[in-house]
């Protein structure tokens, strides 16, 4: 997952269910609190499957007017101050449960690009641009306590 992940907050893998997802997220927040990680700007990264568990959890989607509107819209944008980010499973490691991270633990994703421009190549009038764009981020070794990673069984 990241360099220095062995020193990050990484508990034993658990089976995530609609009944335990909220308590597991709270454990992650508690671990970051105990590691003195700021409680603002934290981000909760989930796969679509875990997001579905969250939407069916009675602890997260309670019977209130506000949550009734959330159910109609099908959106969970924040939970206990954590901004929820849903990421396609194909972009995540196998057995990814969720990750709580504070921006101080990582360098912001940077855009690495390799691009060439060709003026009036054969068969084309004008400029032809070709290239590749890759986004990359890495964890600062001395800040690994700012990441909580929960794997699934």
C-alpha positions as CSV (number, residue, x, y, z in Angstrom):
1,X,0.0,0.0,0.0
2,X,2.7,2.5,1.0
3,X,6.2,2.8,2.1
4,X,6.3,2.6,5.9
5,X,2.9,1.0,6.0
6,X,4.2,-1.4,8.6
7,X,4.3,1.5,11.1
8,X,0.9,2.9,10.2
9,X,-2.3,2.2,12.1
10,X,-3.1,-1.2,10.6
11,X,-5.2,-3.5,12.8
12,X,-6.0,-7.1,12.0
13,X,-8.3,-7.8,9.1
14,X,-12.0,-8.1,9.9
15,X,-15.1,-9.0,8.0
16,X,-17.0,-5.7,7.5
17,X,-20.8,-5.8,7.7
18,X,-23.6,-3.3,7.9
19,X,-23.7,-4.1,11.6
20,X,-20.1,-3.3,12.4
21,X,-18.9,-0.8,9.7
22,X,-19.7,2.2,11.9
23,X,-17.9,0.9,14.9
24,X,-14.9,0.0,12.8
25,X,-14.7,3.5,11.4
26,X,-15.0,4.9,14.9
27,X,-12.0,2.6,16.0
28,X,-10.0,4.2,13.1
29,X,-10.9,7.7,14.2
30,X,-10.0,6.8,17.8
31,X,-6.6,5.4,16.7
32,X,-5.8,8.7,14.8
33,X,-7.0,10.7,17.8
34,X,-4.7,8.8,20.1
35,X,-1.8,9.3,17.6
36,X,-2.4,13.1,17.9
37,X,-3.5,13.4,14.3
38,X,-5.6,16.6,13.7
39,X,-9.3,15.8,13.6
40,X,-10.0,18.2,10.8
41,X,-9.7,17.5,7.1
42,X,-9.6,13.7,7.6
43,X,-10.7,11.6,4.6
44,X,-12.4,8.2,4.6
45,X,-11.6,6.2,1.5
46,X,-14.0,3.3,0.7
47,X,-14.7,0.9,-2.1
48,X,-18.2,0.8,-3.6
49,X,-19.0,-2.4,-1.7
50,X,-18.1,-0.8,1.7
51,X,-20.0,2.3,0.6
52,X,-23.1,0.1,0.1
53,X,-22.5,-1.4,3.6
54,X,-22.5,2.1,5.0
55,X,-25.8,2.9,3.2
56,X,-27.4,-0.1,4.8
57,X,-26.0,0.4,8.3
58,X,-28.6,1.5,10.8
59,X,-25.9,3.2,12.8
60,X,-25.0,5.5,9.9
61,X,-28.3,6.0,8.3
62,X,-30.6,6.7,11.3
63,X,-34.3,7.4,11.0
64,X,-34.2,11.2,10.9
65,X,-35.4,13.7,8.4
66,X,-31.9,14.5,7.3
67,X,-31.0,10.8,6.7
68,X,-34.3,10.2,4.9
69,X,-33.1,12.9,2.4
70,X,-29.7,11.2,2.2
71,X,-31.4,7.9,1.4
72,X,-33.4,9.5,-1.4
73,X,-30.3,11.1,-2.9
74,X,-28.3,7.9,-2.2
75,X,-25.3,9.9,-0.9
76,X,-23.2,9.8,2.2
77,X,-20.8,12.7,2.0
78,X,-19.5,12.9,5.5
79,X,-19.5,10.7,8.6
80,X,-18.3,11.9,12.0
81,X,-16.3,14.8,10.3
82,X,-14.7,12.4,7.8
83,X,-15.2,13.3,4.1
84,X,-16.2,10.1,2.4
85,X,-14.5,9.3,-0.9
86,X,-15.7,6.3,-3.0
87,X,-12.9,4.8,-5.1
88,X,-13.5,2.1,-7.7
89,X,-12.4,-1.3,-6.4
90,X,-10.1,-1.8,-9.4
91,X,-7.9,1.0,-8.1
92,X,-7.6,-0.4,-4.6
93,X,-5.6,-3.3,-3.1
94,X,-7.2,-6.7,-2.7
95,X,-9.1,-7.0,0.6
96,X,-9.3,-3.2,1.0
97,X,-11.8,-2.3,3.7
98,X,-11.4,1.4,4.2
99,X,-8.7,3.9,4.9
100,X,-8.8,7.1,7.1
101,X,-6.1,9.6,6.2
102,X,-5.1,13.1,7.1
103,X,-3.5,15.2,4.4
104,X,-0.4,15.9,6.6
105,X,0.6,12.2,6.2
106,X,0.9,12.3,2.5
107,X,2.3,14.6,-0.2
108,X,-0.6,15.7,-2.3
109,X,-1.0,13.7,-5.5
110,X,1.1,15.3,-8.2
111,X,0.6,15.1,-11.9
112,X,3.5,13.6,-13.7
113,X,3.3,14.1,-17.4
114,X,5.3,13.3,-20.4
115,X,4.1,15.3,-23.4
116,X,5.3,16.1,-26.9
117,X,3.8,18.5,-29.4
118,X,4.3,18.1,-33.1
119,X,3.6,21.0,-35.5
120,X,1.9,20.0,-38.8
121,X,2.6,16.2,-38.7
122,X,1.8,14.3,-41.9
123,X,-1.9,14.2,-42.5
124,X,-2.8,16.7,-39.8
125,X,-2.9,20.5,-40.1
126,X,-1.9,22.2,-36.9
127,X,-0.6,20.8,-33.7
128,X,-0.7,17.2,-32.5
129,X,-0.1,16.6,-28.8
130,X,0.7,13.2,-27.5
131,X,1.5,12.2,-24.0
132,X,0.7,10.5,-20.8
133,X,-0.5,11.8,-17.5
134,X,0.0,9.9,-14.2
135,X,-1.1,10.9,-10.7
136,X,1.2,9.8,-7.9
137,X,1.3,10.3,-4.1
138,X,3.5,8.9,-1.4
139,X,3.4,8.7,2.4
140,X,5.9,10.5,4.5
141,X,7.6,8.0,6.7
142,X,7.5,10.2,9.8
143,X,3.8,10.8,9.4
144,X,2.5,7.2,8.9
145,X,0.4,7.5,12.1
146,X,-1.8,9.8,10.1
147,X,-3.2,6.9,8.1
148,X,-5.5,4.1,9.4
149,X,-5.9,1.2,7.0
150,X,-8.5,-1.5,7.7
151,X,-8.3,-4.7,5.5
152,X,-11.1,-7.2,5.2
153,X,-10.9,-10.9,5.6
